[in-house]
Amino acid sequence: MTPMLHIPFDNTYARELPGHYTAASPATAPAPALLFLNRALAEELGLDPAALESADGAAFFAGNVLPPGAEPLAQVYAGHQFGGFSPQLGDGRALLLGEVIDRHGRRRDIAFKGSGRTPYSRGGDGKAAVGPMLREVLIGEAMHALGIPTTRALAVVATGEKVRREAAFPGAVLTRVAASHLRVGTFQFFAARGEIDKLQQLADYTIARHDPALAGTPDRHLALLRAVAARQARLIAQWMNVGFIHGVMNTDNMTISGETIDYGPCAFMEAYDPATVFSSIDHGGRYAYGNQPAIARWNLARLAEALLPLMVEADDEAAVQQAVAQVSAVIDEFPALYAAALLQGQRAKLGLQQAADDAADTTLADAWLALLQQHNVDFTLAWRRLADAAAGDANPLRALFAEPTAVNPWLVRWRARCAQEDAGATGADQARAMRMRQVNPWIIPRNHRVEEALAAASEHNDLSLFNALSDALQRPYDEDAAHVRYGEPAPAQVTAGYQTFCGT
């Protein structure tokens, strides 16, 4: 007997924020077929994986049949896209179905992506293709396995129809789970329209959901900005420490929750170069790897502007100046917040446990990165092989360099810093190597492996490569002989011409 599909929705966004969305319905799919189900996430949400794997589950994930309690709606938001302001964007191909309380007591959004047109589609078809939706599974779940805050994929279904892009591709719908879908652009929409009452409702809702300790406090809007800045500082530092490039850091793609969202033209860097750009639409390198911290700060400044009307009356010039100074101070503090979070992660990657001289440790880490850039060394493998050096064998690290001895002077400096912590302790080197292997991944979503898996799924309906890669990405720190192909960099000629696309 097929288990009953039941989802205990509790939809505060629909209930508490009228005027912040438009009710909409998903398009129906002619032949829904489940391609992926995240069983572990389903269980975390308190859902029955067996029911979700049934024909009823496929019909639900395609939008054909919605369970009781679902209230599908398209959220409205604005956003700066590549620096230019679009006053209305909104969910052009996404629908928030509702919210559930997971087994840990956390409120989580459940939303569709690629479920058809909404009032905010701006002429698009609102659909999605199999390849980009499976990409979101691979990258999002890899980020989760790396311990980086992220939205997650619950399911992907093929719809049984074609979507037209540069060619015809098999269609798909992704079901995404998030702490919320509130964005910087959500605040920008109402601030730009001067709808202060709705802006206030949004802020109160956001604080209650993400920073409840701030509710009702006199300076809660400034404190909200500070909290978002802290979350983003930690998030971007984690991106940088694994070589992740988001690719399209528009303000509508920066979450208030501090989760990574919208895995479109994203990719992981191979040879270390801060100027690395893979996105086909980022012609000027605005969202290059090395620019991400500065862009995060820029986006936060836009959030600050949107929050200002809640902090002060516009006709009180002195109060306005004071409020501007307060939010400016938060924005100006962001680089230090980010630098501290980055260094904390770098110390762990270097095998260091004690926070000694910040300037000296920053210089040590910067010298390491400069060495990798100078010699065009793979970012992920360099950190991983540094753990081998900690264990006493630096030859695998040297083998990554065209000039194997080039790393030796830096190794002398690093070992001296490590010795400051060890004080001759027995087994310190092996313990350090073990710690480093727990924070420096061996496997990341290598771009060529992602592309071959997506091509097989999209062009040949073959999920074997996708499933194998997905399995490997769940254990990024384990050097498993069965997964050797996933730990190898792409050939240089592949990386040199590699581009990613937004998937719309």
Secondary structure, DSSP 4 states (H G I P E B T S, - for coil): -PPPP------HHHHH-TTSEEE--PPP-SS-EEEEE-HHHHHHTT--HHHHTSHHHHHHHHTSSPPTT---EEE---EEETTEEES----SSEEEEEEEE-TTS-EEEEEEESB---TT-TT---BEEHHHHHHHHHHHHHHHHTT--B-EEEEEEEEEEEEESSSEEEEEEEEEEES---BHHHHHHHHHTT-HHHHHHHHHHHHHHH-GGGTT-TTHHHHHHHHHHHHHHHHHHHHHHHTEE-S---GGG-BSS--B---SS-EE-SB--TT---BTT-TT-TT-GGGHHHHHHHHHHHHHHHHHHHHS-TT-HHHHHHHHHHHHHHHHHHHHHHHHHHHHHHHHHTT--S---HHHHHHHHHHHHHHHHHTT-BHHHHHHHHHHHHTT--HHHHTTSSSGGGGHHHHHHHHHHHHHHHTT-TTHHHHHHHHHHTTS-S----HHHHHHHHHHHHHH---HHHHHHHHHHT-TT---GGGHHHHSPPPHHHHHT--B----
